[in-house]
Amino acid sequence: MATRGWTSRSARRVAQVRRASDVEPTWLRSRFDAINDPDYLGAHDDADFAYTWDAFTELQAFYDRAAAAGRAVIFTAT
């Protein structure tokens, strides 16, 4: 079944993407601590990481819901 150009194959890919995002907080923290970008506007402290981890787990939950519903996801980062 296709809906607005998306196929069930696209929706199955959502579950694959979600499984690929299974990471431990320690791994993400090491990547977070490695940020060396003068344009990064965050405080780059424990509270900033907690915010980042919370947003990341919310994104995982979003992908879980989309996969369970058989929906495709469009993700744009700017």
Phi and psi in degrees as a GROMACS rama.xvg file:
@    title "Ramachandran Plot"
@    xaxis  label "Phi"
@    yaxis  label "Psi"
@TYPE xy
-113.093  139.95  ALA-2
-131.804  116.828  THR-3
50.7294  42.3124  ARG-4
89.186  -7.86261  GLY-5
-97.5327  140.676  TRP-6
-108.983  167.998  THR-7
-62.3311  -26.9573  SER-8
-62.7347  -40.9322  ARG-9
-61.2326  -41.278  SER-10
-65.5232  -38.1678  ALA-11
-63.5173  -32.2497  ARG-12
-63.5777  -29.0581  ARG-13
-57.8775  -44.4046  VAL-14
-64.2479  -37.1948  ALA-15
-65.6432  -43.1034  GLN-16
-62.8188  -42.5129  VAL-17
-61.9467  -45.1106  ARG-18
-61.397  -34.1281  ARG-19
-69.4133  -17.5107  ALA-20
-91.8293  9.25155  SER-21
-73.493  99.7804  ASP-22
-131.815  157.097  VAL-23
-85.9931  151.13  GLU-24
-58.3195  -33.287  PRO-25
-65.2361  -36.8821  THR-26
-66.1764  -47.7822  TRP-27
-64.1895  -36.538  LEU-28
-63.2977  -39.4685  ARG-29
-63.7557  -37.9031  SER-30
-69.0234  -39.9869  ARG-31
-62.1474  -44.9262  PHE-32
-65.8405  -23.1155  ASP-33
-82.0644  -4.30656  ALA-34
-61.3208  123.78  ILE-35
-135.854  61.7494  ASN-36
-121.21  117.057  ASP-37
-63.06  -17.7647  PRO-38
-88.226  -3.98464  ASP-39
-68.4212  125.826  TYR-40
-96.6555  -5.08644  LEU-41
-75.2743  166.754  GLY-42
-72.1582  -21.626  ALA-43
59.6847  42.0835  HIS-44
-125.943  -171.319  ASP-45
-60.7936  -41.1426  ASP-46
-65.6472  -38.5271  ALA-47
-64.7434  -40.9396  ASP-48
-66.0999  -41.0999  PHE-49
-58.5496  -41.4328  ALA-50
-62.1599  -44.4704  TYR-51
-63.0795  -45.8028  THR-52
-63.2224  -41.6647  TRP-53
-62.1142  -44.1727  ASP-54
-63.955  -38.5539  ALA-55
-64.3585  -44.3999  PHE-56
-70.008  -31.1678  THR-57
-65.8713  -38.0241  GLU-58
-65.4285  -40.0795  LEU-59
-59.6418  -44.532  GLN-60
-62.3184  -39.023  ALA-61
-60.302  -46.5651  PHE-62
-63.8731  -37.0981  TYR-63
-60.0988  -46.4318  ASP-64
-64.7807  -42.0068  ARG-65
-63.969  -43.3137  ALA-66
-64.3629  -42.0795  ALA-67
-63.8658  -31.5068  ALA-68
-88.9063  -2.77177  ALA-69
70.2197  30.3681  GLY-70
-101.821  149.637  ARG-71
-83.3808  161.535  ALA-72
-130.687  136.445  VAL-73
-109.488  123.122  ILE-74
-120.823  126.885  PHE-75
-127.901  129.96  THR-76
-119.3  135.119  ALA-77
